[in-house]
Amino acid sequence: MKNLVGKIVGLVLSGEDYRPEVLATISMRFLTKIQEMVSEVFLIKESGKTIRDLLFQTYKKKGKENKFKLLWYSGLNNKTVRNMEGTTKKEVCLKLGLENIQAFIGIFTQDCSEMEYKISLRLKRDDTTIELNEIESTWFLNAIASMKMSIQGGAWSEVGKLVESSLLYSIFNILEIPETNYIIDIEDIKKRCDIKTREIDGVLIDKEDKCLTIEVKLLGIGNPEIGDEAIAREVDLFLTDRMTEMMISEGEKKGIKTVEFRQEDAIDKIFEFLSSSNIPCSKPSSESKEERKLRIEKLVSKYLE
């Protein structure tokens, strides 16, 4: 994960698209998990057991990963279970899972038996082949879909959290801001600057000991509401990959400086703003994109130790 985060931060600060790196990570995780799930379904069928048996078997296994698998095999996700029951305890996941599988089989038997197209999956290991019947095949496709949605959302969230703090750490070091003049840890931010919200990602202390608040959001395309929220919080500096001109203008009216990472000179724009805001910092050194990327990877590796 360190290498991935370092690579993404380097791409962001070079004005390049970082999303293919996250998508590649999702694909790798998907292929790993699908192998695990195929193996478990293969073994349960080979032993003459059923889908319900697989749920009970998964329930008995310890660890967070097996709780996720219990949800996937049930065609559920964490949020759905919490919304329905107010808790995601393992026994609750099993109960809802068994009910959902039973309902799935009932609906399939009643409404899908006359479907024009039939699904039949074969699982093969060496010379042994296991065939899933139509209900089992459809159920397994549903389980795979649940897994894909889960790891996809989890990967974007996990990478986002690590990248945003690593991004700030890299910027502060590239601009040679003294350690005593920046805070990234949320609890330290709350203590030092009397800030209640968790949405502030970093704080800089100016030469007069005042706090300058920073929020980082890698929005991609199609998340304008997140930008709206940042503007509503009236941070001093908003760093994002892209924003509409209208939203940037709206932020300026409230005294918010927005810097977009899609522009190649983003780090220079940040320097100009911070130096004019009385923050002790130095102009970024002249270096090639590749040199900066290598430097950033080392900084991120150190930060995530």
Rosetta blueprint (number, residue, H / E / L):
1 M L
2 K H
3 N H
4 L H
5 V H
6 G H
7 K H
8 I H
9 V H
10 G H
11 L H
12 V H
13 L L
14 S L
15 G L
16 E L
17 D L
18 Y L
19 R H
20 P H
21 E H
22 V H
23 L H
24 A H
25 T H
26 I H
27 S H
28 M H
29 R H
30 F H
31 L H
32 T H
33 K H
34 I H
35 Q H
36 E H
37 M H
38 V H
39 S H
40 E H
41 V H
42 F H
43 L H
44 I H
45 K H
46 E H
47 S L
48 G L
49 K L
50 T L
51 I H
52 R H
53 D H
54 L H
55 L H
56 F H
57 Q H
58 T H
59 Y H
60 K H
61 K L
62 K L
63 G L
64 K H
65 E H
66 N H
67 K H
68 F H
69 K H
70 L H
71 L H
72 W H
73 Y H
74 S H
75 G L
76 L L
77 N L
78 N H
79 K H
80 T H
81 V H
82 R H
83 N H
84 M H
85 E H
86 G L
87 T L
88 T L
89 K L
90 K H
91 E H
92 V H
93 C H
94 L H
95 K H
96 L H
97 G H
98 L H
99 E H
100 N H
101 I H
102 Q H
103 A H
104 F H
105 I H
106 G H
107 I H
108 F H
109 T H
110 Q H
111 D H
112 C L
113 S L
114 E L
115 M L
116 E L
117 Y L
118 K L
119 I L
120 S L
121 L L
122 R E
123 L E
124 K E
125 R E
126 D L
127 D L
128 T E
129 T E
130 I E
131 E E
132 L L
133 N L
134 E H
135 I H
136 E H
137 S H
138 T H
139 W H
140 F H
141 L H
142 N H
143 A H
144 I H
145 A H
146 S H
147 M H
148 K H
149 M H
150 S H
151 I H
152 Q H
153 G H
154 G H
155 A H
156 W H
157 S H
158 E H
159 V H
160 G H
161 K H
162 L H
163 V H
164 E H
165 S H
166 S H
167 L H
168 L H
169 Y H
170 S H
171 I H
172 F H
173 N H
174 I H
175 L L
176 E L
177 I L
178 P L
179 E H
180 T H
181 N H
182 Y E
183 I E
184 I L
185 D L
186 I H
187 E H
188 D H
189 I H
190 K H
191 K H
192 R H
193 C H
194 D L
195 I L
196 K L
197 T L
198 R L
199 E L
200 I L
201 D L
202 G E
203 V E
204 L E
205 I E
206 D L
207 K L
208 E L
209 D L
210 K L
211 C E
212 L E
213 T E
214 I E
215 E E
216 V E
217 K E
218 L L
219 L L
220 G L
221 I L
222 G L
223 N L
224 P H
225 E H
226 I H
227 G H
228 D H
229 E H
230 A H
231 I H
232 A H
233 R H
234 E L
235 V L
236 D L
237 L E
238 F E
239 L E
240 T E
241 D L
242 R L
243 M L
244 T L
245 E H
246 M H
247 M H
248 I H
249 S H
250 E H
251 G H
252 E H
253 K H
254 K L
255 G L
256 I L
257 K E
258 T E
259 V E
260 E E
261 F L
262 R L
263 Q L
264 E L
265 D L
266 A H
267 I H
268 D H
269 K H
270 I H
271 F H
272 E H
273 F H
274 L H
275 S H
276 S H
277 S L
278 N L
279 I L
280 P L
281 C L
282 S L
283 K L
284 P L
285 S L
286 S L
287 E L
288 S L
289 K H
290 E H
291 E H
292 R H
293 K H
294 L H
295 R H
296 I H
297 E H
298 K H
299 L H
300 V H
301 S H
302 K H
303 Y H
304 L L
305 E L
